[in-house]
């Protein structure tokens, strides 16, 4: 009869330990309890607790990285949205200038070329926003490529050509 009571007590004790472990897990999941440091005791309960600790630390790190990525994505979207204003402003300026009837044909063609360039830039920015969306959903793979810095600077200069000319500003590339 003594061994039966001992086995019953051990079973009840084991059930209580698992119940306590379950409550611990739920309180960690609900955020009402911080993850305790590793359990230095022996036994399966201690091993499970250590595993919960490892998984929780891993998930916390992944969550922090996700938050950082989300902040960077939001910043990038805001930056691109802001960058859309520049070509739209240029297009408005060019459009206003083109309404003037006394513009020489050569200058008119130059303005139309600038409009085409600005529209291409808007297209590229919108495409970039869509690519960010694909990147966020993990359906886009980025690849590095070399870029000619001189050509890029010339391109930037071309973007501001009308504004530079209208303000009598010279832009020299050395």
Secondary structure, 3 states (H helix, E strand, C coil): CHHHHHHHHHHHHHHHHHHHHHHHHHHHHHCCCCCCCCCCCCCHHHHHHHHHHHHHHHHHHHHHHHHHHHHHHHHHHHHHHHHHHHHHHHHHHHHHHHCCCCCCHHHHHHHHHHHHHHHHHHHHHHHHHHHHHHHHCCCCCCCCCCCCHHHHHHHHHHHCHHHHHHCCCCCCCC
